[in-house]
C-alpha cells in the first residue's frame, strides 16, 4: 500500500503555494498523486488516500488539542474556509472517478487511519510493504513495523528512524507544541493560556526513562498523569478500538477498480490537458 496523508499533502500544497484557485489546486494534488504512484506502485502496490474526518476524538479527550492552530487560521487573511471546501470537492471527485481507496472516518485523523492500516498489515495473511507519503514525523513510530517506510514530500527524501520506540517515548515526554500538547511536566492549559512550559531537562528525562523501564509505582509519580495524557494523544496504537474497527470496515468495503474507465473522461471534463497525456500513470 501507498498510504497518502491526503490532508497533510493538500494543506502543505496550499501553505507553500498560497493556492486558492480550485483548478490549479486540483491539478497540483492529482499530479502529486500521479508522481508518487508512478514512483512506488511496483514495490508497494496501490494508492490509499487517508483523510481527516470531523469531530476529532482527541478534542473530546483533550479539548486543548490543536486549539491555537484554529485561532491562527481564523486570524490569517488567507481564505481557509474556501480552501477546505476545495479540498473536500477534490477528495470527493477522486473517490468517484479514480481507482483508489479513499478512507475517511468521523472522529478520526489521517494519523489514525495510517496507524491502523499499518498495524493491520501485521495480522495473519495481511502482510504487505507499506510506503507512507507524509512529511509528518509522527509516523516515524510506525517504523517499529519492519515493512513500513516513509517519504517526505516536503524534504523530498525518505525518513528513516533506527529506534522508533525510543523516539516515540521521547516525543511523549516532550509533547508536541504544534498540536497543543505540552511536555509531561506542564499542565493542560499552558499553551491556551500563553504560559511557558516547565523545562524538561535532559537529567529529568533520563530519570523518567529509568522509572518507566522499572515500571513500579508509576501512578505515584507527579508526571505520570501527563505522560498518560500525551501517550493517548501521540501514540497511534492508542486510537480507540471502536474507531480502528470502523477504519478497517471502510477500507475493506471499498473496491474502486471499477472507476478505472472514469479517469480519462474526468480529466477531459476538467480540461486537464497536461494530465490527460499521462492518464496511463493513473490507472496502469
C-alpha positions, 0 to 999 in steps of 0.5 A: 500500500501507498498510504497518502496523508491526503490532508497533510499533502493538500494543506502543505500544497496550499501553505507553500503555494498560497493556492486558492484557485480550485483548478490549479489546486486540483491539478497540483494534488492529482499530479502529486498523486500521479508522481508518487504512484508512478514512483512506488506502485511496483514495490508497494502496490496501490494508492490509499488516500487517508483523510481527516474526518470531523469531530476529532476524538482527541478534542473530546479527550483533550479539548486543548488539542490543536486549539491555537492552530484554529485561532491562527487560521481564523486570524490569517487573511488567507481564505481557509474556509474556501480552501477546505471546501476545495479540498473536500470537492477534490477528495470527493471527485477522486473517490468517484472517478479514480481507482483508489481507496479513499478512507475517511472516518468521523472522529478520526485523523489521517494519523489514525487511519495510517496507524491502523492500516499499518498495524493491520498489515501485521495480522495473519495473511495481511502482510504487505510493504507499506510506503507512507507519503507524509512529511509528518514525523509522527509516523516515524513510530510506525517504523517499529513495523519492519515493512513500513517506510516513509517519504517526505514530500516536503524534504523530498527524501525518505525518513528513516528512524533506527529506534522508533520506540525510543523516539516515540517515548521521547516525543511523549515526554516532550509533547508536541507544541504544534498540536497543543500538547505540552511536555509531561511536566506542564499542565493542560492549559499552558499553551491556551493560556500563553504560559511557558512550559516547565523545562524538561531537562535532559537529567529529568528525562533520563530519570523518567526513562529509568522509572518507566523501564522499572515500571513500579509505582508509576501512578505515584509519580507527579508526571505520570498523569501527563505522560498518560495524557500525551501517550493517548494523544501521540501514540497511534496504537492508542486510537480507540478500538471502536474507531480502528474497527470502523477504519478497517470496515471502510477500507475493506468495503471499498473496491474502486477498480471499477472507476478505472474507465472514469479517469480519462473522461474526468480529466477531459471534463476538467480540461486537464490537458497536461494530465490527460497525456499521462492518464496511463500513470493513473490507472496502469 
